[in-house]
């Protein structure tokens, strides 16, 4: 029986790791942070009414679970999020775990309706920024992020708000370093103690 249980566990993780392309897979179970690795300030991340509440000092929750071996290249990400007044957060793509600081690898997609930062939700932070505000604090909305072959599209509630083609960016800074399309995991950001954000679904669809 013990041997059978081990086989079933291995089979589960194998299926999760090799999720078929075109299938949506939920990365957040609504109960705990299993499958996520949190940097700096774990207390900034908590579960409240089956949602992920982010409130507190800087930290990042990096997906570290079995889906796609937490190493994504071409994918779609569907996230349901709600910001409270003056909140700031971010969704990192093609990133990697680091213990402290703002992630050096990959791009950040901004989450911000009313924070003082002028870069608003939908921005590919500092590379293709959005000034318009498309939703209000206190309401749930859907982020749909499509990343494929060096390009990114961001939709808010099905409306395209940002498109970026890395190869066509003539103003790309020479010191961009690892802030580029490559491959890696995703991360959710706790920005500062005054920012309160809720996430209730984080789904991914592998495209390769």
C-alpha positions in Angstrom: 0.0 0.0 0.0 2.8 2.4 0.9 4.5 1.7 -2.4 1.2 2.4 -4.3 0.8 5.7 -2.5 4.2 6.8 -3.5 3.5 5.9 -7.1 0.2 7.9 -7.0 2.0 10.9 -5.6 4.7 10.7 -8.3 2.0 10.3 -11.0 0.2 13.4 -9.7 3.3 15.6 -9.8 4.2 14.2 -13.2 0.8 15.2 -14.6 1.0 18.6 -13.1 4.6 19.2 -14.4 3.6 18.2 -17.9 0.2 19.9 -18.1 -0.9 19.8 -21.7 -0.8 22.9 -23.8 -4.1 24.7 -24.1 -5.4 23.6 -20.6 -6.0 26.2 -17.8 -4.4 25.1 -14.5 -5.0 26.9 -11.2 -1.8 27.7 -9.3 -3.4 29.0 -6.1 -5.5 26.6 -4.1 -7.4 29.2 -2.0 -6.4 27.4 1.3 -2.7 28.0 1.8 0.6 29.0 0.0 1.5 25.4 -1.0 3.5 25.7 -4.3 4.7 29.2 -3.5 8.0 30.4 -2.1 7.9 33.7 -0.3 10.9 36.1 0.1 11.8 38.6 2.8 8.5 39.0 4.7 6.2 35.9 4.7 3.8 37.7 7.1 2.9 40.0 4.2 1.0 37.1 2.6 -2.1 35.5 4.2 -5.2 33.6 3.3 -8.5 35.3 4.0 -11.9 34.0 2.8 -10.3 31.7 0.2 -8.3 34.7 -1.2 -4.7 35.6 -1.0 -4.4 38.9 0.9 -1.2 40.9 0.5 -0.5 43.6 3.1 2.8 44.4 4.6 6.4 45.1 3.9 8.1 44.3 0.6 8.1 40.6 -0.3 7.4 38.4 -3.3 5.5 35.1 -3.6 7.3 33.1 -6.4 5.4 30.1 -7.9 7.5 27.1 -6.9 5.1 24.2 -7.6 5.0 21.4 -10.1 3.0 22.9 -13.0 5.4 23.3 -15.9 8.2 22.7 -13.4 7.7 26.4 -12.5 9.6 27.3 -15.7 7.4 29.0 -18.2 8.3 30.4 -21.6 5.2 30.9 -23.8 2.0 31.0 -21.8 -1.3 32.8 -20.9 -1.9 33.9 -17.3 -5.3 34.7 -16.0 -5.4 36.5 -12.6 -8.4 37.8 -10.6 -7.3 40.7 -8.4 -8.7 43.5 -6.3 -6.8 46.6 -5.1 -7.7 48.8 -2.1 -7.2 52.6 -2.2 -3.6 53.7 -2.8 -2.4 50.1 -3.2 0.6 49.0 -5.4 1.5 45.5 -6.4 2.9 43.7 -9.4 2.9 40.4 -11.3 6.3 39.3 -12.4 6.9 37.0 -15.4 10.0 35.1 -16.6 11.4 35.7 -13.1 13.4 33.7 -10.6 13.4 33.4 -6.8 15.6 35.8 -4.9 15.8 36.3 -1.2 15.7 40.1 -1.0 14.9 43.1 -3.1 12.9 43.7 -6.2 13.3 40.8 -8.7 16.2 41.4 -11.1 15.0 38.9 -13.6 12.0 39.2 -16.0 9.4 41.9 -16.4 6.9 43.4 -13.9 3.3 44.0 -14.9 2.0 46.8 -12.7 -1.0 46.5 -10.4 -2.0 50.0 -9.4 -5.2 52.1 -9.7 -4.6 55.0 -7.2 -1.1 54.7 -5.8 1.1 57.7 -6.4 3.2 55.9 -9.0 2.0 57.2 -12.4 2.5 53.8 -14.0 -0.9 52.1 -13.8 -2.3 48.6 -14.1 -1.3 47.0 -17.4 2.1 48.7 -17.6 5.1 46.5 -18.5 6.9 48.4 -15.9 9.3 51.1 -17.3 9.3 49.4 -20.8 5.7 50.1 -22.0 3.8 52.1 -19.4 0.0 52.7 -19.1 -1.2 56.0 -17.7 -5.0 55.3 -18.0 -7.0 53.7 -15.2 -9.4 51.1 -16.4 -11.0 49.8 -13.1 -11.7 51.1 -9.6 -10.2 50.2 -6.3 -12.5 47.8 -4.4 -13.7 45.9 -7.4 -12.5 42.5 -8.7 -11.1 42.5 -12.2 -9.4 40.1 -14.5 -5.9 40.4 -15.8 -5.2 38.3 -18.9 -1.5 38.3 -19.8 -0.3 36.6 -23.0 3.4 35.9 -23.4 4.7 34.4 -26.6 7.8 34.5 -28.7 9.2 37.7 -27.3 5.9 39.6 -27.2 3.4 40.4 -24.4 -0.2 41.4 -24.5 -2.1 42.5 -21.4 -5.9 42.7 -21.2 -7.9 44.1 -18.3 -11.5 42.7 -18.3 -11.0 41.6 -21.9 -9.8 45.0 -23.1 -6.3 45.2 -24.6 -4.4 47.9 -22.6 -0.8 47.1 -23.5 1.2 45.3 -26.2 4.9 45.0 -26.4 7.3 43.5 -28.9 10.8 43.3 -27.4 12.5 43.1 -30.8 10.8 46.3 -32.0 11.7 48.4 -28.9 14.1 51.0 -30.2 14.3 52.8 -26.9 15.2 49.7 -24.8 17.9 50.7 -22.3 21.3 49.2 -22.7 21.4 48.3 -19.0 18.1 46.3 -19.1 20.1 43.3 -18.1 17.9 40.3 -17.2 14.7 42.3 -17.6 13.8 40.5 -20.9 11.8 37.7 -22.3 13.5 34.4 -21.5 11.8 31.9 -19.3 11.1 31.5 -15.6 8.4 31.5 -13.0 5.8 34.1 -12.0 5.7 36.1 -8.7 3.2 38.3 -6.9 4.4 41.4 -5.1 3.9 42.9 -1.7 5.0 46.5 -2.3 4.7 48.3 1.0 2.8 48.3 4.4 0.1 50.7 3.1 -0.8 48.6 0.1 -3.6 46.0 0.4 -4.3 43.7 -2.5 -6.3 40.6 -2.9 -5.8 37.7 -5.4 -8.4 35.0 -5.7 -7.3 33.1 -8.8 -4.0 32.6 -10.6 -4.4 30.3 -13.6 -1.9 29.5 -16.3 -2.2 27.9 -19.8 1.0 26.6 -21.3 1.5 27.4 -25.0 4.5 25.2 -25.7 
